[in-house]
Amino acid sequence: MLGTRFRTGSPVWIDLGSPDPGAAAAFYSAVFGWTYEPAGPEGGGYGVFRKGDRTVGAVGRLTERGARSAWMTYFRSDDVEATAREVVAAGGTVRAEPMSMGDSSMAQFTDPQGAQFAVLKSDQGLERAAEDDTLLWVELHTEDPEAAIHFYSGLFGWRSEVMQAPGMTYRVLSLAEGDRQQTAFGGVAEHRGEPEGVRWVPYFAVADADASADLVRRHGGTVVMPASDVPEVGRIAWLADPSQAVFAVLRPTPRQG
């Protein structure tokens, strides 16, 4: 399960690219109860989301021309520059070159099928996960799941295990070492729709998926897929914020802490 003890390939950070960080902060505060702490004038509109006194994500202003609002998942890398070389060698592209930030470094990429992701080398990251109103799972929607798994396994050593889900074959991802179930953090599903549907989607744990969907609707967002039960997984809803950044909520079975 996703946690805050990060190893190579772990989801370590998430942030939202938004045309209006202030409006996004108000929306997610209403839906999840988060507070927003801006970085100040030098932060360029970037700031962190907190649950209580712990960081659960961040938001920043869109800077790329023509970019759409979306959540970005960052995976831990032990060597960001080496990861960048491996991405290019495996057919991906570098969107943001490796950049140092004090003791940390990061870079952003696009995988060979068009899904955007990032890597971060840091001793810090999300301070709460796998509890209500925090990140629980990340899911890749892609046209060729096997090719995608091969790409990411080459970068991070991820393992995958096929699981039959209603109407689809689902691949559960786990870290390179340790018990598969204990180190599982995400999954891969086949996408057969529009090209912009190829993406990583964050799942946030909630106490009530139906209530969360109602909050999203009341505060200007969209219910992409109404809440429904997935056997042995939980109750899931797919949602979008007012700027159409897609995310999902999950009331797990069994309940998390």
Sequence and secondary structure as in RCSB ss.txt:
>XXXX:A:sequence
MLGTRFRTGSPVWIDLGSPDPGAAAAFYSAVFGWTYEPAGPEGGGYGVFRKGDRTVGAVGRLTERGARSAWMTYF
RSDDVEATAREVVAAGGTVRAEPMSMGDSSMAQFTDPQGAQFAVLKSDQGLERAAEDDTLLWVELHTEDPEAAIH
FYSGLFGWRSEVMQAPGMTYRVLSLAEGDRQQTAFGGVAEHRGEPEGVRWVPYFAVADADASADLVRRHGGTVVM
PASDVPEVGRIAWLADPSQAVFAVLRPTPRQG
>XXXX:A:secstr
   SS  TT EEEEEEEES HHHHHHHHHHHH  EEEE  GGGTT EEEEETTEEEEEEEE  STT   EEEEEE
E S HHHHHHHHHHTT EEEEEEEEETTEEEEEEE TTS EEEEEE S   S  SSTTSEEEEEEEES HHHHHH
HHHHHH  EEEEEEETTEEEEEEE SSS HHHHEEEEEEE  S GGG EEEEEEE S HHHHHHHHHHTT EEEE
EEEEETTTEEEEEEE TT  EEEEEEESS   
